[in-house]
Amino acid sequence: MNSVFPGERALPDRGRLNQAVRDALRHLSTQLSLLTHRVGGRLELKGTDLECLDLIDTCWSAAAGSPGNAIRMTAAPSSCR
């Protein structure tokens, strides 16, 4: 039984789609690591410093302006957990 109607293209099987997504995410991760390395080098920061700054930037407004909440020293909002 053919589940593809005439004139429609058959989609690649789920395994190939999953592999394509994993490959794209791996490539994106590599590119972000390279960008982080270059930005950190110019600002004389380590990668973990940039990750911490990103966490604070992401959670700052959600944590009602409290850095303690943003780094989970107190109860953080669910959006930053």
N, C-alpha and C positions, 0 to 999 in steps of 0.2 A: 504494500500500500504506500503510495507516494503522498506525503503531507504537504508538498509544495505545489501550489496551484500554477497552471501554465502562465508564463510571463513573469513569475516571481523568481528571484534568485534564492538559492539555498544558502543559508548561513553556515559558516564554518562550524565544525563541531565544538562543543563546550570546552574540550581539552585544549584545542588550539587557541580559542579565545582566552582562556585562563592563562596560558603560556604567554600570549601576546601582552596581556595586562601585566603579568609579573615582569616581563622583559622591559616594558615601558616604565614601570615603577622603579626597577633597578637602575635604568638609565637616568631617570629623574633624581634618584637618590645620589648617584655619582655626581651629577651636575650641581646639585645643591651643596654637596660636600666641597667641591672645587670652589664654588662661589663663596662659601663660608671661609674657606682657607684664604682666599684672596682678600676678602674684606677684613678678616682678622689680621692678616699681615699688614695691611695698610693702616689699621687702627691700633696695631700692636696689642691685640687681644688674642687670647687662646679660644679654641672652639667651644669649650665649656662656658666661657664668659659670654659668648654670643648666644648660646643656648639659653642661659639664664636671663639675658636681656630679652630674648624672644618670649620666654615664659612670662616675664613681668609685663611686657608689652601686650601680650595676648590676654592675660588675666587681670590687668590693672583695673579696667573699668568694671569688670564683672565682680571684682573683689571689693567694691565700694571704696576704692582709693586706698586700701590698706595693703602695703607690701607683705605684711605678715599673713594675710589671707591668701595672697597670690602664691606664696611659697608654702602654703599649708601649715603654717605655724598655729593657726587657729582653723576653725571650720571654714573650708573654702566652698564657694558655690559649685554646684554640680557641673557647670560648664568647664571648670578648670580641674576637675578630678581625673 
